[in-house]
Amino acid sequence: MSAATPGRRLKGGESIAALLVRPADAVSDAVEGTLPLFSGAVLWYGGPPRTAVGSARLERTTMSLLVTGSIGIDTVETPTGKVADVLGGSSVYFSYAASFFAPVRFVGVIGEDAPADFLQPLRDNARVDMAGLEVRKGSRTFRWHGRYHVDVNERDTVNVELNVLGEKGPTIPQSFRDSRFVFLANTHPALQIELVGQLDDPALVVADTMDLWITNERETLLRLMGMLDGLVLNDSEAKLLTGKSNVVAAGLEIAEQVKRFVIVKKGEHGSLLFADRRVSALPSYPTVNVVDPTGAGDSFAGAMMGYLASVDRIDAQALRRGVACGTVTASFCLEDFSLRRFQGTSREEIDRRLDEFQDLLRF
């Protein structure tokens, strides 16, 4: 597909992907006769929106994106194959996906047992700052073994060894504490609260969570949610958190408990964005070659946050575009084990797929 697809009627031949780095108020002037860029379906609920997301905190011009989360030694079995002792973990997938859009500050802990070249894919990525990595003496690295069913939406955890994840959390380096955009990848909510306390004055703090914490650490999680600008979780977790059987009702309720937005992931059925008392729906990118879904959710979050950091905006339109970037970038992650597909992917390839995705949304 060429950068400027015939029939899209972009002024000056500009590509859809190129618009991703332009201000929101310039987009409507650049695209004539098309649907709003990556808006998906939008419905309003419960009266006028809350105060616009843009705030005085966005007046600073320095962009910085920090992630903290797990680093794992993974063994993964899928219908297409098996890999043992490969690089995994939420912060790993997040960082590589985000780096296609913005520089990343990486914070995490591994044990002494990790091979010397284990994190080489991240070290070789010039846009990932590894100054926040701690190699903890006397500790062992988190390990996970998962087995996917023929329907890769279902999987079994064969074995998990928390190891260093069961110990005290990482310390955010002083040089990272001024980060404007922060993502707290899935871990114990008490640890996430502790990490928030180490930050100076971030513009956007978003967290991921899981059913384990919803069930066993609900009060702590609810306390964390009051500190968050955004929360990312899947549809079953949203229902579990609220007790509602309808995912839209669940998302709307959760959105009232955080400051800005909630994203509910629905796997192959796309995602729902709840912000400013409205819901935006976006499908997944249709992927035929699904090899390993392990890091797709973290890659989605990484690309979304990377895009927001790259444009230094958090308004509703930027959020919708960020979700589109996350959706498309995650579709690459699915196509091989660990970071293999990402290592062979360029930003130009992502942009081409974004253009294709835009075509899929036009009717």
Secondary structure, DSSP 8 states (H G I E B T S, - for coil): --SS-TTS-BGGG--TGGGGGS-HHHHHHHB-SS--TT--EEEE-SSS--S-S--GGGG-----EEEE---EEEEEEETTEEEEEEEE-HHHHHHHHHTTTS-EEEEEEEETTS-TTTTHHHHT-TTEEEEEEEEETT---EEEEEEE-SSTT-EEEEEEE-GGGGS------GGGTT-SEEEE-SS-HHHHHHHHTT-S--SEEEEE--HHHHHH-HHHHHHHHTT-SEEEEEHHHHHHHH--S-HHHHHHHHHTTSSSEEEEE-GGG-EEEEETTEEEEE-----S-----TTHHHHHHHHHHHHHHHHT--SHHHHHHHHHHHHHHHHHHTTSSTTHHHHT--HHHHHHHHHHHHHHH--
